[in-house]
C-alpha cells in the first residue's frame, strides 16, 4: 500500500477526493449497503495516502534536550496509564489515545468533563439541559446515560451499578480544576475493564499534592448568573507523605427565560400554548475530594451532590410545577503497591462506592400527577493486579476484579398519593480475571495480546479479547493495527423494568461490539504531529424497547430486548503543532457513517461530519495567553426521525497567570456568536444554552 501511494501520489489523492464527494453528498435516509461500501472504500484509500505521507517523514523527531523547562511543559504528554492499567508510551499503547492536560483545561476554560470531550477527535456531545451524553465514534441512543463509555478516576470505575451512568457534566465527581490530565481512549476496552468500555474509556487523573505545592482559593462568576468557589491544598512532605484536599460549591441560575420549542408544544396541542418556562434551569453542585499517599499506600475519598432543575421539554413536564433531580456519588478507596521481585509489581485495591438519585416530575404521561423517581446502590469493589517484565523486554499484567453490588434499588412513586408504582430491589456481583502480554517481537515491533472473562451472578458471561500489532516503522512514525471486542451488561432498569407499563425481561442479553482499526501517528519534526484513525465497528444485540403485545384489543406492553445491529465506518484525521514560542494548534476532522445493518438507514444522533480546531498563544507577555476553539457538528436525526441541523460554535478564553506572583485571572466567553441550535433529547429536540461569560480569579498561597 505504501509503495503504490509513493509511486502515484496524485492518483491516490484524486481517488480520495472523489470518494469524499460521493459519500458526503449521500442521502442519509437511503437504505442499502452502498453508503457503507463508500465509507469503507474512503477509509482504505485515504489510509493509503496518509501512510504514504507518514513514510516520507524525517527519520528523527529531533533533539529536545536543549529546550527550556517552560517550553518542555507545553509539549504533549508521552505516557498513559489507562489503556493497559500500567504506565506505557502512547506510541506503544494498543489503542488510539488523546490526552488533554491541566493546561488545556485552564487555557480553554473547560467547565466540565463534557467540555473537554467536545474538543476530542471523533466525539460529539449532546446536552438535553439535564445531562450530557458522549457520542464516541458513532452514535448515542435514546435513554443512553453514557453506559457505552466507561468513566474512570485514576482507574477507578465511576459508572454506577443501577443505570451504569458515566457522568460527564456538572454531576461529575471531580472539579475540573483538580484534573491533571484526561486520557481519552478510543475503541473496545472490555479486555481490560469489562462492561461499559464498549466504545472506549475516559481516564481522569487527579492532581497530586506536588502539583498544588501549597493552597489555592478560587472564585468564578458567570453571566447566567453563577458563582463557583473552590478551596484546595496539597503538598509533598519531606518524609514522603503526599496529600490533597479540596472542596467546591457551584451554583448557577442557568437560562432565565426558556423559549419552549414548537415540537414540545405539539406533544399536547392546546395545553401548553400559553405557558412560559422561567427559572427552571438552576444547578447546585457540591463536591469534596481528598487523597493521601505514603510509602506505597494511598487512600482517596470523593463525593459529589448535584441538584438540577429540569426544563419542561426534557420529560414533558408542565412549567406550572417544579421538576428537579438530585444526583449523589461517593467512594472511599484504599490501594497498596509493592515490588516483591526486582522486575515485578503487585497492587491491591478495595473501595466502597455509593450512588443515589432522587427526582420529582409532573409528566404529561401521568396527566401531570407528581412522580418521584429514585434509585440507590452500595457496592464493594476489589482488584488484585500483578505486573512483571519478562526477559527484560516483554510486559505481563494479570489480575482479577470483583464487584459486589450489595444494594441496587430503583423505583417510582406517585408523590401526591404516596402510591408505590414500581419498586425493584436487587443485588448482584461479578468476578473477572484478565491477562495481557505485550510482546516485543523485534526492536520496533510489539504484539499486544489480552483477554478478560466476566461472569455475572445473573449468569451472563463474556469473553473479550484484544490484539494490537504496533510497528515503529521509523523513529518518528508509529503504525498500529488493532482488533478488539467489548460488551455491555444490561442495566437493572433494562432487566427488571422500573416504569409502569414496562414489562420485566430478565433474559435480556449483553450488547456486543467488534472493532478493527488502523492507526498512523507520524511526527514530521519537533513541531508538527499527525494522526489518522481508520475504523470499522460492528455493534450487535443492542438493547432497545419493543412492543410485546400487538393485539389492538389489548393495551400494548413495552419491554427491553436485544434488537438492532449497527455498523460504523469512518476515520479521524488530526494535526497538532507545538511551537517553541508557546503557540499550540490542534485540529481534527471526522467523516463517519453509522447505519442499521438490516436496513442501511442512518441511526439517530449520528452526525457524519465533525470538525474541531483549537489554538492557544501567548500575547504581549508570557503570562498572558489567548485561546480559542471552533467546533462543527454535522446534521443528524433525532430519536423521532426529525432533522437536527448542523451547527458551528466558537469559544474564547483570555488568561493571565501569576499576576503579582500569586494571582491567576481568566475571562471566558462561550458560544461567542450566540448561535442557536437544537440538540436531540429522548423524544424530540431542545435548544442549546445561549452565550455566557465567566470571570475566574485564583489566589495561590
CORWO-V320971 format. One record per backbone hydrogen bond with DSSP energy under -1.0 kcal/mol. NH is the residue of the N-H (numbers start at 1). CO is the residue of the C=O. Records with the same first field share a line. If there is no record, write none. Layout:
NH = CO  CO
This chain:
5 = 1
6 = 2
7 = 3
8 = 4
12 = 8
13 = 9
14 = 10
15 = 11
16 = 12
17 = 13
18 = 14
19 = 15
20 = 16
21 = 17
22 = 18
23 = 19
24 = 20
26 = 23
30 = 27
32 = 599
37 = 33
38 = 34
39 = 35
40 = 36
41 = 37
42 = 38
43 = 39
44 = 40
45 = 41
46 = 42
47 = 43
48 = 44
49 = 45
50 = 46
51 = 47
52 = 48
53 = 49
54 = 50
55 = 51
56 = 52
57 = 54
67 = 64
72 = 68
73 = 69
75 = 72
80 = 88
88 = 80
90 = 78
95 = 93
98 = 184
100 = 182
102 = 180
105 = 101
106 = 102
107 = 103
108 = 104
110 = 105
114 = 168
116 = 112
117 = 113
118 = 114
119 = 116
120 = 117
123 = 120
124 = 135
126 = 133
128 = 131
133 = 126
135 = 124
137 = 122
144 = 141
149 = 146
150 = 200
152 = 202
153 = 156
154 = 204
156 = 153
158 = 151
160 = 165
166 = 145
172 = 169
178 = 175
179 = 176
180 = 205
181 = 205
182 = 100
183 = 203
184 = 98
185 = 201
186 = 96
187 = 199
189 = 197
192 = 189
193 = 189
194 = 190
197 = 194
198 = 196
199 = 148
201 = 185
202 = 150
203 = 183
204 = 152
205 = 181
207 = 178
211 = 208
212 = 208
213 = 209
214 = 234
216 = 232
217 = 699
218 = 230
219 = 697
220 = 228
221 = 695
222 = 226
223 = 693
226 = 222
227 = 251
228 = 220
229 = 249
230 = 218
231 = 247
232 = 216
233 = 245
234 = 214
235 = 243
237 = 241
240 = 237
242 = 293
243 = 235
244 = 291
245 = 233
246 = 289
247 = 231
248 = 287
249 = 229
250 = 285
251 = 227
252 = 283
253 = 225
258 = 277
265 = 261
266 = 262
268 = 265
271 = 268
275 = 272
279 = 256
283 = 252
284 = 307
285 = 250
286 = 305
287 = 248
288 = 303
289 = 246
290 = 301
291 = 244
292 = 299
293 = 242
294 = 297
297 = 294
298 = 335
299 = 292
300 = 333
301 = 290
302 = 331
303 = 288
304 = 329
305 = 286
306 = 327
307 = 284
308 = 325
309 = 282
310 = 323
314 = 311
317 = 312
318 = 362
321 = 318
324 = 360
325 = 308
326 = 358
327 = 306
328 = 356
329 = 304
330 = 354
331 = 302
332 = 352
333 = 300
334 = 350
335 = 298
336 = 348
337 = 296
338 = 346
344 = 341
345 = 387
346 = 338
347 = 385
348 = 336
349 = 383
350 = 334
351 = 381
352 = 332
353 = 379
354 = 330
355 = 377
356 = 328
357 = 375
358 = 326
359 = 373
360 = 324
361 = 371
364 = 316
366 = 363
367 = 364
368 = 363
369 = 366
371 = 361
372 = 413
373 = 359
374 = 411
375 = 357
376 = 409
377 = 355
378 = 407
379 = 353
380 = 404
381 = 351
382 = 402
383 = 349
384 = 400
385 = 347
386 = 398
387 = 345
388 = 396
389 = 343
390 = 394
393 = 390
394 = 390
395 = 438
396 = 388
397 = 436
398 = 386
399 = 434
400 = 384
401 = 432
402 = 382
403 = 430
404 = 380
405 = 428
406 = 378  404
407 = 378
408 = 426
409 = 376
410 = 424
411 = 374
412 = 422
413 = 372
414 = 419
415 = 370
418 = 414
421 = 412
422 = 412
424 = 410
426 = 408
428 = 405
430 = 403
431 = 455
432 = 401
434 = 399
435 = 451
436 = 397
437 = 449
438 = 395
439 = 447
441 = 439  445
442 = 445
445 = 442
446 = 470
447 = 439
448 = 468
449 = 437
450 = 466
451 = 435
452 = 464
453 = 433
454 = 462
455 = 431
456 = 460
457 = 429
459 = 456
462 = 454
464 = 452
466 = 450
467 = 483
468 = 448
469 = 481
470 = 446
471 = 479
472 = 444
473 = 471
474 = 477
478 = 521
479 = 471
480 = 519
481 = 469
482 = 517
483 = 467
484 = 515
485 = 465
486 = 513
488 = 511
492 = 162
495 = 491
496 = 492
497 = 493
502 = 499
503 = 558
505 = 495
508 = 505
511 = 488
512 = 540
513 = 486
514 = 538
515 = 484
516 = 536
517 = 482
518 = 534
519 = 480
520 = 532
521 = 478
523 = 476
524 = 528
525 = 528
529 = 576
530 = 522
531 = 574
532 = 520
533 = 572
534 = 518
535 = 570
536 = 516
537 = 568
538 = 514
539 = 566
540 = 512
542 = 564
544 = 561
546 = 559
548 = 557
554 = 551
558 = 501
559 = 546
561 = 544
563 = 542
566 = 539
567 = 595
568 = 537
569 = 593
570 = 535
571 = 591
572 = 533
573 = 589
574 = 531
575 = 587
576 = 529
577 = 585
578 = 527
579 = 583
582 = 579
584 = 616
585 = 577
586 = 614
587 = 575
588 = 612
589 = 573
590 = 610
591 = 571
592 = 608
593 = 569
595 = 567
596 = 601
597 = 565
600 = 596
602 = 28
603 = 594
605 = 637
610 = 590
611 = 632
612 = 588
613 = 630
614 = 586
615 = 628
616 = 584
617 = 626
619 = 624
621 = 619
624 = 621
625 = 655
626 = 617
627 = 653
628 = 615
629 = 651
630 = 613
631 = 649
632 = 611
633 = 647
634 = 609
636 = 644
638 = 642
641 = 638
644 = 636
647 = 633
649 = 631
651 = 629
652 = 669
653 = 627
654 = 667
655 = 625
656 = 665
657 = 623
659 = 663
661 = 658
663 = 659
664 = 698
665 = 656
666 = 696
667 = 654
668 = 694
669 = 652
670 = 692
672 = 650
674 = 671
679 = 686
681 = 684
686 = 679
688 = 677
692 = 670
694 = 668
695 = 221
696 = 666
697 = 219
698 = 664
699 = 217
700 = 662
701 = 215
